[in-house]
Amino acid sequence: MHKFRRDADHKLRVLQPADKIGDVGRACRYFGVGRASFYRWRTAYRRHGLCGYC
């Protein structure tokens, strides 16, 4: 698997549960991701879809 695909899969695994449970802080703690990174990833995903991770 290409590095881009692994990175994108990881980011989606963080974004999806956070949206589902509605608790960003909890999802970030669980996955060991900072909130700033989470919000940057979410903004890119919402604006550009999966291509936002390029």
C-alpha positions in Angstrom: 0.0 0.0 0.0 1.3 3.4 -0.8 2.2 5.9 1.9 -0.5 8.3 0.8 -3.2 5.7 1.1 -2.0 4.6 4.6 -2.0 8.3 5.7 -5.5 8.9 4.3 -6.9 5.7 5.9 -5.5 6.7 9.2 -7.0 10.2 9.0 -10.4 8.8 8.0 -10.2 6.4 11.0 -9.9 9.4 13.3 -12.5 11.6 11.5 -15.3 9.1 11.2 -15.6 8.2 14.9 -15.3 11.8 16.0 -18.2 12.7 13.8 -20.2 9.7 14.9 -19.8 10.2 18.6 -19.7 14.0 18.4 -16.8 14.3 20.8 -13.6 15.5 19.1 -11.5 15.5 22.2 -12.4 11.9 23.1 -11.5 10.7 19.6 -8.3 12.6 19.5 -7.2 11.1 22.9 -8.1 7.6 21.8 -6.1 7.9 18.5 -3.3 10.0 20.0 -3.9 12.9 17.6 -3.7 16.6 18.5 -6.8 18.7 18.1 -5.1 21.1 15.7 -4.2 18.2 13.4 -7.8 16.9 13.6 -9.3 20.2 12.7 -6.8 20.7 9.8 -7.6 17.2 8.5 -11.3 17.7 8.8 -11.2 21.1 7.0 -9.2 19.6 4.2 -11.5 16.6 3.9 -14.7 18.7 3.9 -13.3 21.1 1.3 -11.6 18.6 -1.0 -12.7 15.1 0.0 -10.0 12.5 -0.1 -7.9 14.6 -2.4 -7.5 17.1 0.5 -4.9 14.8 1.9 -2.6 15.1 -1.1 
